[in-house]
Amino acid sequence: MPKVSEEFLLARRKEIIDACAKLYETMNLKEAGCMNRVLWDILMVALFLAVMDFHAIPKLLHEVLGLLLPLAVFVHLFLNRRWFPTLSRGKWDVMRVLGASVNFLLMMCLVLVAATGVCLSNHLFKDMIPLDLQRSITLHRMHVSLPFAMLILMGIHLGLHWQGWRQRLLNFFHGETYVYRIGSIVIGMAMVGTGIYASLQNRIGDRLLMKHIFATPATDLPGAIYALLLLAIFAMYACLGNWVREMVQHRGRGHEERQAPHGS
């Protein structure tokens, strides 16, 4: 092993310290916290898609991932815990009511999906659950259908909070450049088109009506393709949520302008 001089080690140490100092100056703690939340949100969506891709993974793994999902949501709520004190402050406009309603419905769906999953368990809780619950058709329909409602609500939730994500994209592209504008239009149209196709392949309307469906054209596809179709549905409703947000904010600005006193 070659011998390293003390001067070389001191020089390397100084380089590392200077690099860390520069990183600390360019990226404050708030930005670091935002990045942690973004990374966790991406991980949580990936986990949810893996749980929904139940036909492509072992049943035991499906149940284990299903137990991890509520824990991931709990961490998400903890990272965004400052939202809860704001519920008792300020004016409740349309956006706040809409956002809180989506969040409440998401939590209700999560609780019901987790509870029905425990009742229908074939591995982790099999010996603890009565046979009547394990064979319940109603619980099975709820457990299969409600994740699609969650997928839609998660997309709308993201769309309603798209302003923050948009700002990060603008920072990445160094402003609202021509490439960003054209890319946004193309990607948005592709998301909506693919999302409609994925909805038809998954018979999402019948799913939401809790019809007893054994298989769909989408479930016959490879697991990776099925997950991408679910992601397309998620993205389509994110576009819808963002469109609703922009429409509500535009109408709010128009109302404020009409209410503002006109100059003489």
CYANA upper distance limits for C-alpha pairs under 8 A (distance plus 0.5 A):
  4 VAL  CA      8 PHE  CA      7.22
  4 VAL  CA      9 LEU  CA      7.77
  5 SER  CA      9 LEU  CA      7.10
  6 GLU  CA     10 LEU  CA      6.72
  7 GLU  CA     11 ALA  CA      6.65
  8 PHE  CA     12 ARG  CA      6.70
  9 LEU  CA     13 ARG  CA      6.57
 10 LEU  CA     14 LYS  CA      6.69
 11 ALA  CA     15 GLU  CA      6.80
 12 ARG  CA     16 ILE  CA      6.79
 13 ARG  CA     17 ILE  CA      6.72
 14 LYS  CA     18 ASP  CA      6.54
 15 GLU  CA     19 ALA  CA      6.59
 16 ILE  CA     20 CYS  CA      6.67
 17 ILE  CA     21 ALA  CA      6.63
 18 ASP  CA     22 LYS  CA      6.64
 19 ALA  CA     23 LEU  CA      6.70
 20 CYS  CA     24 TYR  CA      6.64
 21 ALA  CA     25 GLU  CA      6.77
 22 LYS  CA     26 THR  CA      6.77
 23 LEU  CA     27 MET  CA      6.38
 24 TYR  CA     28 ASN  CA      6.67
 27 MET  CA     31 GLU  CA      6.60
 27 MET  CA     32 ALA  CA      7.22
 28 ASN  CA     32 ALA  CA      6.88
 29 LEU  CA     33 GLY  CA      6.61
 30 LYS  CA     34 CYS  CA      6.76
 31 GLU  CA     35 MET  CA      6.68
 32 ALA  CA     36 ASN  CA      6.77
 33 GLY  CA     37 ARG  CA      6.85
 34 CYS  CA     38 VAL  CA      6.69
 35 MET  CA     39 LEU  CA      6.65
 36 ASN  CA     40 TRP  CA      6.62
 37 ARG  CA     41 ASP  CA      6.55
 37 ARG  CA     76 HIS  CA      7.86
 37 ARG  CA     79 LEU  CA      7.05
 38 VAL  CA     42 ILE  CA      6.79
 39 LEU  CA     43 LEU  CA      6.76
 40 TRP  CA     44 MET  CA      6.54
 40 TRP  CA     76 HIS  CA      7.64
 41 ASP  CA     45 VAL  CA      6.74
 41 ASP  CA     76 HIS  CA      7.57
 42 ILE  CA     46 ALA  CA      6.72
 43 LEU  CA     47 LEU  CA      6.64
 44 MET  CA     48 PHE  CA      6.69
 44 MET  CA     69 LEU  CA      7.79
 44 MET  CA     72 ALA  CA      6.61
 44 MET  CA     73 VAL  CA      7.75
 45 VAL  CA     49 LEU  CA      6.72
 46 ALA  CA     50 ALA  CA      6.72
 47 LEU  CA     51 VAL  CA      6.78
 47 LEU  CA     65 LEU  CA      7.68
 47 LEU  CA     69 LEU  CA      7.26
 48 PHE  CA     52 MET  CA      6.79
 48 PHE  CA     69 LEU  CA      7.23
 49 LEU  CA     53 ASP  CA      6.62
 49 LEU  CA    227 ALA  CA      6.57
 49 LEU  CA    230 LEU  CA      7.55
 49 LEU  CA    231 LEU  CA      7.96
 50 ALA  CA     54 PHE  CA      7.68
 50 ALA  CA     62 HIS  CA      8.47
 50 ALA  CA     65 LEU  CA      8.24
 50 ALA  CA    227 ALA  CA      7.81
 51 VAL  CA     62 HIS  CA      6.21
 51 VAL  CA     65 LEU  CA      6.57
 51 VAL  CA     66 GLY  CA      6.57
 52 MET  CA    147 PRO  CA      7.71
 52 MET  CA    227 ALA  CA      8.39
 53 ASP  CA     57 ILE  CA      7.47
 53 ASP  CA    223 GLY  CA      6.91
 53 ASP  CA    226 TYR  CA      7.48
 53 ASP  CA    227 ALA  CA      6.71
 54 PHE  CA     58 PRO  CA      8.01
 54 PHE  CA     59 LYS  CA      7.65
 54 PHE  CA     62 HIS  CA      6.51
 55 HIS  CA    219 THR  CA      7.71
 55 HIS  CA    223 GLY  CA      7.89
 56 ALA  CA    222 PRO  CA      7.93
 56 ALA  CA    223 GLY  CA      5.51
 57 ILE  CA     61 LEU  CA      7.13
 57 ILE  CA     62 HIS  CA      7.08
 58 PRO  CA     62 HIS  CA      6.80
 59 LYS  CA     63 GLU  CA      6.90
 59 LYS  CA    122 ASN  CA      8.33
 59 LYS  CA    123 HIS  CA      8.50
 60 LEU  CA     64 VAL  CA      6.80
 60 LEU  CA    122 ASN  CA      8.39
 60 LEU  CA    123 HIS  CA      6.75
 60 LEU  CA    124 LEU  CA      8.10
 61 LEU  CA     65 LEU  CA      6.55
 62 HIS  CA     66 GLY  CA      6.49
 63 GLU  CA     67 LEU  CA      6.84
 63 GLU  CA    117 GLY  CA      8.17
 63 GLU  CA    121 SER  CA      7.78
 63 GLU  CA    123 HIS  CA      8.29
 63 GLU  CA    124 LEU  CA      7.78
 64 VAL  CA     68 LEU  CA      6.95
 65 LEU  CA     69 LEU  CA      6.73
 66 GLY  CA     70 PRO  CA      7.99
 66 GLY  CA    114 ALA  CA      7.69
 66 GLY  CA    117 GLY  CA      8.28
 67 LEU  CA     71 LEU  CA      7.71
 67 LEU  CA    114 ALA  CA      8.02
 68 LEU  CA     72 ALA  CA      6.72
 69 LEU  CA     73 VAL  CA      6.78
 70 PRO  CA     74 PHE  CA      6.62
 70 PRO  CA    110 LEU  CA      7.88
 70 PRO  CA    114 ALA  CA      8.20
 71 LEU  CA     75 VAL  CA      6.85
 72 ALA  CA     76 HIS  CA      6.76
 73 VAL  CA     77 LEU  CA      6.70
 74 PHE  CA     78 PHE  CA      6.67
 75 VAL  CA     79 LEU  CA      6.63
 76 HIS  CA     80 ASN  CA      6.81
 77 LEU  CA     81 ARG  CA      6.15
 82 ARG  CA     86 THR  CA      7.67
 83 TRP  CA     87 LEU  CA      7.56
 85 PRO  CA     89 ARG  CA      7.93
 86 THR  CA     90 GLY  CA      7.91
 92 TRP  CA     96 ARG  CA      6.10
 92 TRP  CA     97 VAL  CA      6.80
 93 ASP  CA     97 VAL  CA      6.84
 94 VAL  CA     98 LEU  CA      6.53
 94 VAL  CA    248 VAL  CA      7.94
 95 MET  CA     99 GLY  CA      6.44
 95 MET  CA    245 ARG  CA      7.70
 95 MET  CA    248 VAL  CA      7.69
 96 ARG  CA    100 ALA  CA      6.47
 97 VAL  CA    101 SER  CA      6.50
 98 LEU  CA    102 VAL  CA      6.74
 99 GLY  CA    103 ASN  CA      6.75
 99 GLY  CA    157 HIS  CA      7.51
 99 GLY  CA    160 LEU  CA      7.49
100 ALA  CA    104 PHE  CA      6.58
101 SER  CA    105 LEU  CA      6.65
102 VAL  CA    106 LEU  CA      6.59
102 VAL  CA    153 LEU  CA      6.81
102 VAL  CA    156 ILE  CA      8.18
102 VAL  CA    157 HIS  CA      7.09
103 ASN  CA    107 MET  CA      6.79
103 ASN  CA    157 HIS  CA      7.81
104 PHE  CA    108 MET  CA      6.75
105 LEU  CA    109 CYS  CA      6.62
105 LEU  CA    153 LEU  CA      8.25
106 LEU  CA    110 LEU  CA      6.65
106 LEU  CA    150 MET  CA      6.46
106 LEU  CA    153 LEU  CA      6.85
106 LEU  CA    154 MET  CA      7.83
107 MET  CA    111 VAL  CA      6.71
108 MET  CA    112 LEU  CA      6.75
109 CYS  CA    113 VAL  CA      6.48
109 CYS  CA    146 LEU  CA      6.69
109 CYS  CA    147 PRO  CA      7.97
109 CYS  CA    149 ALA  CA      8.08
109 CYS  CA    150 MET  CA      6.89
110 LEU  CA    114 ALA  CA      6.54
110 LEU  CA    150 MET  CA      7.95
111 VAL  CA    115 ALA  CA      6.53
112 LEU  CA    116 THR  CA      6.49
112 LEU  CA    142 MET  CA      8.36
112 LEU  CA    143 HIS  CA      8.13
112 LEU  CA    146 LEU  CA      8.43
113 VAL  CA    117 GLY  CA      6.42
113 VAL  CA    142 MET  CA      7.73
113 VAL  CA    143 HIS  CA      5.77
113 VAL  CA    146 LEU  CA      7.03
113 VAL  CA    147 PRO  CA      7.52
114 ALA  CA    118 VAL  CA      6.83
115 ALA  CA    119 CYS  CA      6.95
116 THR  CA    120 LEU  CA      6.63
116 THR  CA    139 LEU  CA      6.30
116 THR  CA    140 HIS  CA      7.83
116 THR  CA    142 MET  CA      7.80
116 THR  CA    143 HIS  CA      6.21
117 GLY  CA    121 SER  CA      6.45
117 GLY  CA    143 HIS  CA      6.90
118 VAL  CA    125 PHE  CA      6.87
118 VAL  CA    129 ILE  CA      8.46
119 CYS  CA    125 PHE  CA      8.11
119 CYS  CA    129 ILE  CA      6.50
119 CYS  CA    133 LEU  CA      6.40
119 CYS  CA    134 GLN  CA      6.15
119 CYS  CA    139 LEU  CA      8.39
120 LEU  CA    126 LYS  CA      8.30
120 LEU  CA    133 LEU  CA      7.41
120 LEU  CA    134 GLN  CA      5.08
120 LEU  CA    135 ARG  CA      7.82
120 LEU  CA    139 LEU  CA      8.12
120 LEU  CA    140 HIS  CA      7.67
121 SER  CA    125 PHE  CA      6.00
121 SER  CA    126 LYS  CA      5.95
121 SER  CA    134 GLN  CA      7.60
122 ASN  CA    126 LYS  CA      5.60
125 PHE  CA    129 ILE  CA      6.92
129 ILE  CA    133 LEU  CA      7.34
129 ILE  CA    134 GLN  CA      7.34
130 PRO  CA    134 GLN  CA      7.07
131 LEU  CA    135 ARG  CA      6.74
132 ASP  CA    136 SER  CA      6.62
133 LEU  CA    139 LEU  CA      8.06
135 ARG  CA    140 HIS  CA      8.46
136 SER  CA    140 HIS  CA      6.79
137 ILE  CA    141 ARG  CA      6.64
138 THR  CA    142 MET  CA      6.76
139 LEU  CA    143 HIS  CA      6.55
140 HIS  CA    144 VAL  CA      6.68
141 ARG  CA    145 SER  CA      6.37
141 ARG  CA    210 MET  CA      5.99
141 ARG  CA    211 LYS  CA      7.43
141 ARG  CA    212 HIS  CA      6.69
142 MET  CA    146 LEU  CA      6.15
142 MET  CA    210 MET  CA      7.06
143 HIS  CA    147 PRO  CA      7.59
144 VAL  CA    148 PHE  CA      8.32
144 VAL  CA    207 ARG  CA      8.11
144 VAL  CA    210 MET  CA      8.40
145 SER  CA    149 ALA  CA      7.46
145 SER  CA    207 ARG  CA      5.51
145 SER  CA    208 LEU  CA      6.11
145 SER  CA    209 LEU  CA      8.19
145 SER  CA    210 MET  CA      6.04
146 LEU  CA    150 MET  CA      6.71
146 LEU  CA    208 LEU  CA      7.58
147 PRO  CA    151 LEU  CA      6.58
148 PHE  CA    152 ILE  CA      6.85
148 PHE  CA    204 ILE  CA      7.65
148 PHE  CA    207 ARG  CA      7.67
148 PHE  CA    208 LEU  CA      7.47
149 ALA  CA    153 LEU  CA      6.68
149 ALA  CA    208 LEU  CA      7.13
150 MET  CA    154 MET  CA      6.37
151 LEU  CA    155 GLY  CA      6.81
151 LEU  CA    230 LEU  CA      8.36
151 LEU  CA    233 ILE  CA      7.99
151 LEU  CA    234 PHE  CA      6.29
152 ILE  CA    156 ILE  CA      6.83
152 ILE  CA    233 ILE  CA      7.69
152 ILE  CA    234 PHE  CA      6.48
152 ILE  CA    237 TYR  CA      6.44
153 LEU  CA    157 HIS  CA      6.45
153 LEU  CA    237 TYR  CA      8.27
154 MET  CA    158 LEU  CA      6.73
154 MET  CA    234 PHE  CA      7.48
154 MET  CA    238 ALA  CA      8.24
155 GLY  CA    159 GLY  CA      6.73
155 GLY  CA    233 ILE  CA      8.41
155 GLY  CA    234 PHE  CA      5.21
155 GLY  CA    235 ALA  CA      6.58
155 GLY  CA    236 MET  CA      7.76
155 GLY  CA    237 TYR  CA      5.23
155 GLY  CA    238 ALA  CA      4.60
155 GLY  CA    239 CYS  CA      8.29
155 GLY  CA    241 GLY  CA      7.58
156 ILE  CA    160 LEU  CA      6.63
156 ILE  CA    237 TYR  CA      5.79
156 ILE  CA    238 ALA  CA      5.34
156 ILE  CA    239 CYS  CA      8.16
156 ILE  CA    240 LEU  CA      7.09
156 ILE  CA    241 GLY  CA      4.81
156 ILE  CA    242 ASN  CA      7.97
157 HIS  CA    161 HIS  CA      7.04
157 HIS  CA    238 ALA  CA      7.61
157 HIS  CA    241 GLY  CA      7.32
158 LEU  CA    162 TRP  CA      6.41
158 LEU  CA    238 ALA  CA      6.05
158 LEU  CA    241 GLY  CA      7.63
158 LEU  CA    242 ASN  CA      8.31
159 GLY  CA    237 TYR  CA      7.80
159 GLY  CA    238 ALA  CA      4.66
159 GLY  CA    239 CYS  CA      6.38
159 GLY  CA    240 LEU  CA      7.23
159 GLY  CA    241 GLY  CA      4.54
159 GLY  CA    242 ASN  CA      4.53
159 GLY  CA    243 TRP  CA      8.11
159 GLY  CA    245 ARG  CA      7.93
160 LEU  CA    238 ALA  CA      8.19
160 LEU  CA    241 GLY  CA      5.63
160 LEU  CA    242 ASN  CA      5.80
160 LEU  CA    244 VAL  CA      8.00
160 LEU  CA    245 ARG  CA      6.06
161 HIS  CA    165 TRP  CA      7.93
161 HIS  CA    242 ASN  CA      8.03
162 TRP  CA    166 ARG  CA      6.40
162 TRP  CA    242 ASN  CA      6.66
163 GLN  CA    167 GLN  CA      6.78
164 GLY  CA    168 ARG  CA      7.09
165 TRP  CA    169 LEU  CA      6.88
166 ARG  CA    170 LEU  CA      6.65
167 GLN  CA    171 ASN  CA      6.71
168 ARG  CA    172 PHE  CA      6.79
169 LEU  CA    173 PHE  CA      6.71
170 LEU  CA    174 HIS  CA      6.25
170 LEU  CA    175 GLY  CA      5.24
170 LEU  CA    176 GLU  CA      6.36
170 LEU  CA    180 TYR  CA      8.31
171 ASN  CA    175 GLY  CA      6.52
173 PHE  CA    177 THR  CA      7.50
173 PHE  CA    180 TYR  CA      7.35
176 GLU  CA    180 TYR  CA      6.35
176 GLU  CA    181 ARG  CA      7.13
177 THR  CA    181 ARG  CA      6.85
178 TYR  CA    182 ILE  CA      6.66
179 VAL  CA    183 GLY  CA      6.29
180 TYR  CA    184 SER  CA      6.44
181 ARG  CA    185 ILE  CA      6.93
182 ILE  CA    186 VAL  CA      6.72
183 GLY  CA    187 ILE  CA      6.35
184 SER  CA    188 GLY  CA      6.32
185 ILE  CA    189 MET  CA      6.67
186 VAL  CA    190 ALA  CA      6.66
187 ILE  CA    191 MET  CA      6.56
188 GLY  CA    192 VAL  CA      6.80
188 GLY  CA    236 MET  CA      8.48
188 GLY  CA    239 CYS  CA      7.42
189 MET  CA    193 GLY  CA      6.61
190 ALA  CA    194 THR  CA      6.45
191 MET  CA    195 GLY  CA      6.27
191 MET  CA    232 ALA  CA      6.52
191 MET  CA    233 ILE  CA      8.47
191 MET  CA    235 ALA  CA      6.49
191 MET  CA    236 MET  CA      5.87
191 MET  CA    239 CYS  CA      8.41
192 VAL  CA    196 ILE  CA      6.67
192 VAL  CA    232 ALA  CA      8.26
192 VAL  CA    235 ALA  CA      8.06
192 VAL  CA    236 MET  CA      5.28
192 VAL  CA    239 CYS  CA      8.00
193 GLY  CA    197 TYR  CA      6.92
194 THR  CA    198 ALA  CA      6.52
194 THR  CA    229 LEU  CA      8.06
194 THR  CA    232 ALA  CA      6.38
194 THR  CA    233 ILE  CA      8.08
194 THR  CA    236 MET  CA      8.38
195 GLY  CA    199 SER  CA      6.54
195 GLY  CA    229 LEU  CA      7.65
195 GLY  CA    232 ALA  CA      5.13
195 GLY  CA    233 ILE  CA      4.84
195 GLY  CA    234 PHE  CA      8.07
195 GLY  CA    235 ALA  CA      7.61
195 GLY  CA    236 MET  CA      5.73
196 ILE  CA    200 LEU  CA      6.86
196 ILE  CA    233 ILE  CA      7.74
196 ILE  CA    236 MET  CA      8.27
197 TYR  CA    201 GLN  CA      6.75
198 ALA  CA    202 ASN  CA      6.60
198 ALA  CA    218 ALA  CA      8.12
198 ALA  CA    229 LEU  CA      5.62
198 ALA  CA    230 LEU  CA      7.44
198 ALA  CA    232 ALA  CA      7.23
198 ALA  CA    233 ILE  CA      6.82
199 SER  CA    203 ARG  CA      6.45
199 SER  CA    204 ILE  CA      5.78
199 SER  CA    205 GLY  CA      8.35
199 SER  CA    233 ILE  CA      7.00
200 LEU  CA    204 ILE  CA      7.08
201 GLN  CA    216 THR  CA      7.07
201 GLN  CA    217 PRO  CA      5.82
201 GLN  CA    218 ALA  CA      5.59
202 ASN  CA    207 ARG  CA      8.46
202 ASN  CA    216 THR  CA      6.18
202 ASN  CA    217 PRO  CA      7.12
202 ASN  CA    218 ALA  CA      5.88
202 ASN  CA    219 THR  CA      8.03
203 ARG  CA    207 ARG  CA      6.78
203 ARG  CA    216 THR  CA      7.26
204 ILE  CA    208 LEU  CA      6.62
205 GLY  CA    209 LEU  CA      6.88
206 ASP  CA    210 MET  CA      6.83
206 ASP  CA    211 LYS  CA      6.08
207 ARG  CA    211 LYS  CA      6.47
207 ARG  CA    213 ILE  CA      8.05
215 ALA  CA    219 THR  CA      6.52
215 ALA  CA    220 ASP  CA      8.03
216 THR  CA    220 ASP  CA      7.38
217 PRO  CA    221 LEU  CA      7.70
218 ALA  CA    226 TYR  CA      6.51
218 ALA  CA    229 LEU  CA      8.39
219 THR  CA    223 GLY  CA      8.40
219 THR  CA    226 TYR  CA      7.10
221 LEU  CA    225 ILE  CA      6.79
221 LEU  CA    226 TYR  CA      6.54
222 PRO  CA    226 TYR  CA      6.72
223 GLY  CA    227 ALA  CA      6.70
224 ALA  CA    228 LEU  CA      6.82
225 ILE  CA    229 LEU  CA      6.79
226 TYR  CA    230 LEU  CA      6.89
227 ALA  CA    231 LEU  CA      6.70
228 LEU  CA    232 ALA  CA      6.66
229 LEU  CA    233 ILE  CA      6.96
230 LEU  CA    234 PHE  CA      6.83
231 LEU  CA    235 ALA  CA      6.60
232 ALA  CA    236 MET  CA      6.58
233 ILE  CA    237 TYR  CA      6.92
234 PHE  CA    238 ALA  CA      6.73
235 ALA  CA    239 CYS  CA      6.82
236 MET  CA    240 LEU  CA      6.90
237 TYR  CA    241 GLY  CA      6.51
238 ALA  CA    242 ASN  CA      6.65
239 CYS  CA    243 TRP  CA      6.63
240 LEU  CA    244 VAL  CA      6.70
241 GLY  CA    245 ARG  CA      6.66
242 ASN  CA    246 GLU  CA      6.71
243 TRP  CA    247 MET  CA      6.60
244 VAL  CA    248 VAL  CA      6.58
245 ARG  CA    249 GLN  CA      6.62
246 GLU  CA    250 HIS  CA      6.44
247 MET  CA    251 ARG  CA      6.68
248 VAL  CA    252 GLY  CA      6.58
249 GLN  CA    253 ARG  CA      6.69
250 HIS  CA    254 GLY  CA      6.74
251 ARG  CA    255 HIS  CA      6.63
252 GLY  CA    256 GLU  CA      6.78
253 ARG  CA    257 GLU  CA      6.73
254 GLY  CA    258 ARG  CA      6.80
255 HIS  CA    259 GLN  CA      6.70
256 GLU  CA    260 ALA  CA      6.55
